């Protein structure tokens, strides 16, 4: 990591595991691609299971509020537990953290599959399923972000994150259709068993990969009696990460803007199945088509960044992406029943803009924060941005229920455009490189 780009001094040293490639060594590509391969399979089955759960809720309730509650269940645990996940990622083996998180999701899917096979799936069970999965993600995401930053050269971080996002997009193209097909062919329990198999593949792919470890940093002190390193408390670790985040004002402004986008943009995607169902009288296959086009658009946006590299002002790329999301969302609000094809096109445009929005932000964080603090700072940032989403989901659920889906898309889109214009004029964001 480039500690010079962060106001926080680099107080720890990276200890590479046996056979692990140093950043900049050509050998970094093989272990990174091995991790991506396993995670892609897992994400494919995750998309299938998550979309099947959302479609079940859509058909059972036809309620924006219930879909919003599902979104809250899928996001709130991430916001609450990410600081703990970040501390764990900097304190223990990041590889072990990822394996345990994936294994937990697999075991959960098998357990819920057994419940679903024996009785009709209550909405409460599905909400628990989404909440526990999100809790595992709160530990997995900081560990993986920090691990990739330690394994890949700094100059390649935008491309690595774009590739990661692109692989997610490929899974997203196939996942929803796979979920609907399995849902109709073998039932919801069959989709969950498939999800458990995907988690197992992710764990097996991680096992042979040497992931760099991190030595104790400045927060550790020496024991007067034994001379051994004394590990600080979890709270001390958290405070060290919080100080690193608060000391970087441009990074704080960037993630304040990201939280605003999460507040408004995340609920739009969650409401897509209901828009298909209510506005266009669509079926499950049409809803899965929207999800597939969304994933294809995200792939296209990620591929563009992968080829381009993000340029010298990646923060402004993110701001432009947010503005396009707002414009396309506003256009969605003016669509009527016979314009489903146009809705699909706009969903793809929004997805391309999301691809341009998120990858540069992750890369900026990885560049500016020292490796030994990256897990904690990532966890704190994930909390700030993720907690905005449940608030937005509740607001979107209530707003769409009272005002209508189309009106809500117009309101959210207009606010996004205004926010992007204001962010583009910010000196702090313009200074980020």
C-alpha positions as CSV (number, residue, x, y, z in Angstrom):
1,X,0.0,0.0,0.0
2,X,1.1,3.6,-0.5
3,X,1.1,5.0,3.0
4,X,2.3,8.3,1.6
5,X,-1.1,9.0,0.2
6,X,-2.8,8.7,3.5
7,X,-2.5,11.1,6.5
8,X,-2.1,8.1,8.7
9,X,1.5,6.7,9.0
10,X,2.1,3.2,7.9
11,X,2.8,1.6,11.3
12,X,2.8,-2.1,10.5
13,X,4.5,-4.4,8.1
14,X,3.0,-6.9,5.8
15,X,4.0,-10.5,6.4
16,X,3.6,-12.6,3.3
17,X,2.5,-16.2,3.8
18,X,4.5,-19.0,2.4
19,X,4.7,-18.7,-1.3
20,X,2.6,-15.6,-1.4
21,X,3.5,-13.1,-4.2
22,X,4.6,-9.6,-3.2
23,X,2.5,-6.8,-4.7
24,X,3.9,-6.0,-8.2
25,X,5.2,-9.6,-8.7
26,X,3.5,-11.2,-11.8
27,X,2.6,-14.2,-9.6
28,X,-0.2,-12.1,-8.0
29,X,-2.6,-12.8,-10.9
30,X,-3.0,-16.6,-10.3
31,X,-4.1,-16.5,-6.6
32,X,-6.3,-13.5,-7.3
33,X,-8.0,-15.2,-10.2
34,X,-8.4,-18.4,-8.1
35,X,-10.3,-16.4,-5.4
36,X,-12.4,-14.7,-8.1
37,X,-13.3,-18.1,-9.7
38,X,-14.6,-19.5,-6.5
39,X,-16.4,-16.3,-5.5
40,X,-18.1,-16.1,-9.0
41,X,-19.7,-19.5,-8.5
42,X,-20.8,-18.6,-5.0
43,X,-22.2,-15.2,-6.2
44,X,-24.0,-17.0,-9.1
45,X,-25.9,-19.2,-6.6
46,X,-26.4,-16.2,-4.3
47,X,-28.1,-14.2,-7.0
48,X,-30.3,-17.2,-7.8
49,X,-31.3,-17.7,-4.1
50,X,-31.8,-14.0,-3.4
51,X,-33.9,-13.3,-6.4
52,X,-36.0,-16.4,-5.8
53,X,-36.6,-15.1,-2.3
54,X,-37.6,-11.6,-3.6
55,X,-39.9,-13.1,-6.2
56,X,-41.6,-15.3,-3.5
57,X,-42.2,-12.2,-1.4
58,X,-43.4,-10.2,-4.5
59,X,-46.0,-12.9,-5.4
60,X,-47.0,-13.6,-1.8
61,X,-47.5,-9.9,-0.8
62,X,-47.4,-7.6,-3.8
63,X,-46.3,-4.9,-1.3
64,X,-43.5,-2.4,-1.7
65,X,-43.3,-2.3,2.1
66,X,-42.5,-6.0,2.4
67,X,-39.9,-5.7,-0.3
68,X,-38.4,-2.8,1.6
69,X,-38.3,-4.9,4.7
70,X,-36.5,-7.6,2.8
71,X,-34.0,-5.0,1.7
72,X,-33.5,-3.8,5.3
73,X,-33.0,-7.4,6.4
74,X,-30.3,-7.8,3.7
75,X,-28.5,-4.5,4.6
76,X,-29.0,-3.6,8.2
77,X,-26.8,-6.4,9.6
78,X,-24.0,-5.3,7.3
79,X,-24.2,-1.7,8.6
80,X,-24.2,-2.8,12.2
81,X,-21.6,-5.6,12.1
82,X,-19.1,-4.2,9.5
83,X,-16.9,-2.4,12.1
84,X,-16.6,-5.7,13.9
85,X,-15.9,-7.5,10.6
86,X,-13.2,-4.9,9.8
87,X,-11.4,-5.4,13.2
88,X,-11.6,-9.2,12.7
89,X,-10.1,-8.8,9.2
90,X,-7.1,-6.9,10.5
91,X,-6.7,-9.1,13.6
92,X,-7.0,-12.6,12.3
93,X,-6.3,-14.5,9.0
94,X,-8.3,-12.9,6.3
95,X,-8.4,-16.2,4.4
96,X,-9.9,-17.9,7.4
97,X,-12.5,-15.1,7.9
98,X,-13.7,-15.5,4.3
99,X,-13.9,-19.3,4.5
100,X,-15.9,-19.2,7.7
101,X,-18.2,-16.6,6.3
102,X,-18.9,-18.6,3.1
103,X,-19.3,-21.8,5.1
104,X,-21.9,-20.1,7.4
105,X,-23.9,-19.0,4.4
106,X,-23.9,-22.5,3.0
107,X,-25.0,-24.1,6.3
108,X,-27.7,-21.5,6.6
109,X,-29.0,-22.2,3.1
110,X,-29.2,-25.9,3.9
111,X,-31.1,-25.3,7.1
112,X,-33.6,-22.9,5.5
113,X,-34.0,-25.4,2.6
114,X,-35.1,-28.1,5.2
115,X,-37.6,-25.7,6.7
116,X,-39.0,-24.7,3.3
117,X,-39.2,-28.4,2.2
118,X,-41.3,-29.3,5.3
119,X,-43.7,-26.3,5.3
120,X,-44.8,-23.2,3.4
121,X,-42.1,-20.6,3.7
122,X,-43.2,-17.8,6.0
123,X,-42.0,-14.3,5.2
124,X,-40.3,-14.2,8.6
125,X,-38.1,-17.1,7.7
126,X,-37.0,-15.4,4.5
127,X,-36.2,-12.2,6.3
128,X,-34.1,-14.3,8.8
129,X,-32.4,-15.9,5.8
130,X,-31.5,-12.5,4.3
131,X,-30.4,-11.1,7.6
132,X,-28.0,-14.0,8.6
133,X,-26.5,-14.0,5.0
134,X,-25.9,-10.2,5.4
135,X,-24.2,-10.8,8.8
136,X,-21.7,-13.2,7.1
137,X,-21.1,-10.6,4.4
138,X,-20.2,-8.0,7.0
139,X,-17.2,-10.2,7.9
140,X,-16.4,-11.4,4.4
141,X,-16.3,-8.1,2.5
142,X,-13.7,-6.2,4.6
143,X,-11.5,-9.3,4.7
144,X,-11.6,-9.7,0.9
145,X,-11.1,-6.0,0.2
146,X,-8.0,-5.9,2.4
147,X,-6.7,-9.2,1.0
148,X,-7.0,-8.1,-2.6
149,X,-5.3,-4.8,-1.8
150,X,-2.3,-6.7,-0.3
151,X,-2.1,-9.1,-3.2
152,X,-2.4,-6.8,-6.2
153,X,-0.1,-3.9,-7.3
154,X,-1.5,-0.5,-6.4
155,X,-1.5,0.6,-10.0
156,X,-3.9,-2.3,-10.8
157,X,-6.4,-1.8,-8.0
158,X,-9.1,0.0,-10.2
159,X,-8.8,-2.8,-12.7
160,X,-8.9,-5.5,-10.0
161,X,-12.0,-4.0,-8.5
162,X,-13.5,-3.6,-12.0
163,X,-12.7,-7.2,-12.8
164,X,-14.3,-8.3,-9.4
165,X,-17.4,-6.2,-10.3
166,X,-17.4,-7.7,-13.8
167,X,-17.4,-11.2,-12.5
168,X,-20.2,-10.4,-10.2
169,X,-22.1,-9.0,-13.2
170,X,-21.6,-12.2,-15.2
171,X,-23.1,-14.1,-12.3
172,X,-25.9,-11.6,-12.1
173,X,-26.8,-12.1,-15.8
174,X,-27.3,-15.8,-15.2
175,X,-28.3,-15.9,-11.6
176,X,-31.8,-14.5,-11.6
177,X,-32.9,-16.6,-14.6
178,X,-31.3,-19.6,-12.9
179,X,-33.2,-18.8,-9.7
180,X,-36.5,-18.5,-11.4
181,X,-35.9,-21.7,-13.4
182,X,-35.0,-23.7,-10.3
183,X,-37.9,-22.0,-8.4
184,X,-40.4,-23.2,-11.0
185,X,-38.8,-26.6,-11.6
186,X,-37.8,-27.9,-8.1
187,X,-39.1,-25.2,-5.7
188,X,-37.5,-22.7,-3.4
189,X,-35.8,-25.5,-1.4
190,X,-33.9,-26.6,-4.5
191,X,-32.6,-23.1,-5.1
192,X,-31.3,-23.0,-1.5
193,X,-29.5,-26.3,-1.9
194,X,-27.8,-24.9,-5.0
195,X,-26.8,-21.8,-3.0
196,X,-25.1,-24.1,-0.4
197,X,-23.2,-25.9,-3.1
198,X,-21.9,-22.5,-4.4
199,X,-20.6,-21.6,-0.9
200,X,-18.8,-24.9,-0.8
201,X,-17.0,-24.2,-4.1
202,X,-15.9,-20.7,-2.8
203,X,-14.4,-22.3,0.4
204,X,-12.6,-25.0,-1.7
205,X,-11.1,-22.4,-4.0
206,X,-9.8,-20.3,-1.1
207,X,-8.1,-23.3,0.7
208,X,-4.9,-23.5,-1.5
209,X,-4.5,-19.7,-2.0
210,X,-1.7,-18.0,0.1
211,X,-3.3,-14.8,1.4
212,X,-0.9,-12.2,2.9
213,X,-1.2,-11.7,6.7
214,X,-0.7,-8.5,8.6
215,X,1.6,-8.0,11.5
216,X,0.5,-6.0,14.6
217,X,0.8,-2.2,14.0
218,X,1.4,0.7,16.3
219,X,-1.5,-0.2,18.6
220,X,0.4,-3.2,19.8
221,X,2.8,-2.8,22.7
222,X,5.5,-4.9,24.2
223,X,4.9,-6.8,27.4
224,X,7.4,-5.5,30.1
225,X,7.7,-9.0,31.6
226,X,7.9,-11.3,28.7
227,X,8.8,-8.9,25.8
228,X,6.0,-10.4,23.8
229,X,3.7,-8.4,21.7
230,X,0.4,-7.6,23.5
231,X,-2.6,-7.4,21.2
232,X,-4.8,-4.4,21.9
233,X,-8.5,-4.7,22.7
234,X,-11.1,-4.9,19.9
235,X,-12.3,-1.5,20.9
236,X,-8.8,-0.1,20.6
237,X,-8.4,-1.6,17.2
238,X,-11.7,0.0,16.2
239,X,-10.7,3.4,17.5
240,X,-7.4,3.3,15.5
241,X,-9.4,2.6,12.3
242,X,-11.9,5.3,13.1
243,X,-9.0,7.8,13.6
244,X,-7.6,6.9,10.2
245,X,-10.9,7.5,8.6
246,X,-11.6,10.8,10.3
247,X,-8.1,12.1,9.5
248,X,-8.7,11.9,5.8
249,X,-11.3,14.6,5.0
250,X,-11.5,14.1,1.3
251,X,-12.2,10.4,1.9
252,X,-14.9,11.4,4.5
253,X,-16.6,13.7,1.9
254,X,-16.5,11.0,-0.7
255,X,-18.2,8.4,1.5
256,X,-20.7,11.0,2.7
257,X,-21.7,11.3,-1.0
258,X,-21.6,7.6,-1.5
259,X,-24.0,7.2,1.5
260,X,-26.4,9.7,-0.2
261,X,-26.3,7.6,-3.4
262,X,-26.9,4.4,-1.4
263,X,-29.9,6.1,0.3
264,X,-31.6,6.8,-3.0
265,X,-30.3,4.3,-5.5
266,X,-30.3,1.0,-3.7
267,X,-34.1,1.1,-3.1
268,X,-34.7,1.6,-6.9
269,X,-33.1,-1.8,-7.7
270,X,-35.0,-3.5,-4.9
271,X,-38.3,-2.2,-6.4
272,X,-37.5,-3.4,-10.0
273,X,-39.4,-6.7,-9.6
274,X,-42.5,-4.8,-8.3
275,X,-42.3,-2.3,-11.2
276,X,-42.2,-5.2,-13.6
277,X,-45.2,-6.8,-11.8
278,X,-47.4,-3.8,-11.2
279,X,-46.6,-1.2,-13.9
280,X,-46.0,-3.6,-16.8
281,X,-48.1,-6.7,-15.6
282,X,-45.0,-8.8,-16.0
283,X,-44.2,-12.3,-14.9
284,X,-41.2,-13.9,-13.2
285,X,-39.2,-14.4,-16.4
286,X,-39.6,-10.7,-17.3
287,X,-38.5,-9.7,-13.9
288,X,-35.4,-12.0,-14.2
289,X,-34.8,-10.4,-17.7
290,X,-34.6,-7.0,-16.0
291,X,-32.1,-8.4,-13.5
292,X,-30.0,-10.0,-16.3
293,X,-29.9,-6.8,-18.3
294,X,-29.0,-5.0,-15.1
295,X,-26.1,-7.4,-14.6
296,X,-25.0,-7.0,-18.2
297,X,-25.0,-3.3,-17.9
298,X,-22.9,-3.5,-14.8
299,X,-20.5,-5.8,-16.6
300,X,-20.3,-3.3,-19.5
301,X,-19.5,-0.4,-17.1
302,X,-16.9,-2.6,-15.3
303,X,-15.4,-3.7,-18.5
304,X,-15.0,0.0,-19.6
305,X,-13.2,0.8,-16.4
306,X,-11.1,-2.4,-16.7
307,X,-9.8,-1.2,-20.1
308,X,-9.6,2.5,-19.3
309,X,-8.2,2.2,-15.7
310,X,-10.3,5.1,-14.3
311,X,-8.1,8.0,-15.4
312,X,-6.5,10.5,-13.1
313,X,-9.7,11.7,-11.4
314,X,-11.6,8.5,-10.4
315,X,-13.7,10.4,-7.9
316,X,-15.2,12.5,-10.7
317,X,-15.9,9.3,-12.6
318,X,-18.0,8.2,-9.6
319,X,-19.8,11.5,-9.5
320,X,-20.7,11.3,-13.2
321,X,-22.0,7.8,-12.6
322,X,-24.3,9.0,-9.9
323,X,-25.6,11.7,-12.1
324,X,-26.5,9.2,-14.9
325,X,-28.2,7.0,-12.3
326,X,-30.4,9.9,-11.4
327,X,-31.3,10.9,-14.9
328,X,-32.2,7.3,-15.9
329,X,-34.2,6.8,-12.7
330,X,-36.2,10.0,-13.4
331,X,-36.9,8.7,-17.0
332,X,-38.2,5.4,-15.5
333,X,-40.8,7.4,-13.5
334,X,-42.4,8.6,-16.8
335,X,-42.9,5.1,-18.3
336,X,-46.3,3.5,-18.7
337,X,-47.6,0.0,-19.2
338,X,-46.7,-0.6,-22.9
339,X,-43.1,0.6,-22.5
340,X,-41.5,-2.4,-20.8
341,X,-38.7,-2.6,-23.4
342,X,-37.7,1.0,-22.7
343,X,-37.7,0.2,-18.9
344,X,-35.3,-2.7,-19.6
345,X,-33.0,-0.3,-21.6
346,X,-33.0,2.3,-18.8
347,X,-32.3,-0.4,-16.2
348,X,-29.2,-1.4,-18.2
349,X,-28.1,2.3,-18.4
350,X,-28.5,2.6,-14.6
351,X,-26.4,-0.5,-14.2
352,X,-23.6,0.8,-16.4
353,X,-23.5,4.0,-14.3
354,X,-23.4,1.9,-11.1
355,X,-20.4,0.1,-12.6
356,X,-18.7,3.5,-13.1
357,X,-19.7,4.7,-9.6
358,X,-18.5,2.0,-7.3
359,X,-15.2,0.5,-8.5
360,X,-13.2,3.8,-8.4
361,X,-14.4,4.5,-4.8
362,X,-13.1,1.1,-3.6
363,X,-9.8,1.7,-5.3
364,X,-9.3,5.1,-3.8
365,X,-9.8,3.6,-0.3
366,X,-7.3,0.9,-1.0
367,X,-4.7,3.4,-2.2
368,X,-5.1,5.9,0.7
369,X,-5.4,3.6,3.7
370,X,-2.3,1.6,4.9
371,X,-2.7,-2.2,4.7
372,X,-2.7,-2.8,8.4
373,X,-5.7,-0.5,8.9
374,X,-7.6,-1.3,5.7
375,X,-9.9,-3.9,7.1
376,X,-11.1,-1.6,9.9
377,X,-11.5,1.5,7.7
378,X,-13.3,-0.6,5.1
379,X,-15.7,-1.9,7.9
380,X,-16.4,1.6,9.1
381,X,-17.0,2.9,5.6
382,X,-19.2,-0.1,4.9
383,X,-21.2,0.8,8.0
384,X,-21.6,4.5,7.0
385,X,-22.8,3.6,3.5
386,X,-24.8,0.5,4.3
387,X,-26.8,2.0,7.1
388,X,-28.0,4.7,4.7
389,X,-29.6,2.0,2.5
390,X,-32.1,0.6,5.1
391,X,-33.3,4.2,5.8
392,X,-33.7,4.7,2.1
393,X,-35.5,1.4,1.7
394,X,-38.0,2.2,4.4
395,X,-38.5,5.7,2.9
396,X,-38.9,4.2,-0.6
397,X,-41.3,1.6,0.6
398,X,-43.5,4.1,2.4
399,X,-43.1,6.7,-0.4
400,X,-43.9,4.3,-3.2
401,X,-46.9,2.9,-1.2
402,X,-48.4,6.4,-0.8
403,X,-47.3,8.3,-3.9
404,X,-46.9,5.4,-6.3
405,X,-43.9,3.7,-7.8
406,X,-43.5,6.1,-10.8
407,X,-43.7,9.2,-8.7
408,X,-41.0,7.8,-6.3
409,X,-38.6,7.1,-9.2
410,X,-39.0,10.7,-10.4
411,X,-38.3,12.1,-6.9
412,X,-35.3,9.9,-6.1
413,X,-33.8,10.5,-9.6
414,X,-34.1,14.3,-9.3
415,X,-32.4,14.3,-5.9
416,X,-29.6,12.1,-7.2
417,X,-28.9,14.5,-10.1
418,X,-28.8,17.5,-7.7
419,X,-26.5,15.6,-5.4
420,X,-24.1,14.7,-8.2
421,X,-23.9,18.3,-9.4
422,X,-23.1,19.5,-5.8
423,X,-20.5,16.7,-5.4
424,X,-18.8,17.7,-8.7
425,X,-18.2,21.2,-7.4
426,X,-16.6,19.9,-4.1
427,X,-12.9,20.8,-3.8
428,X,-12.3,17.8,-1.5
429,X,-13.7,15.3,-4.1
430,X,-11.8,17.0,-6.9
431,X,-8.5,16.6,-5.0
432,X,-8.8,12.8,-4.8
433,X,-6.5,10.9,-7.2
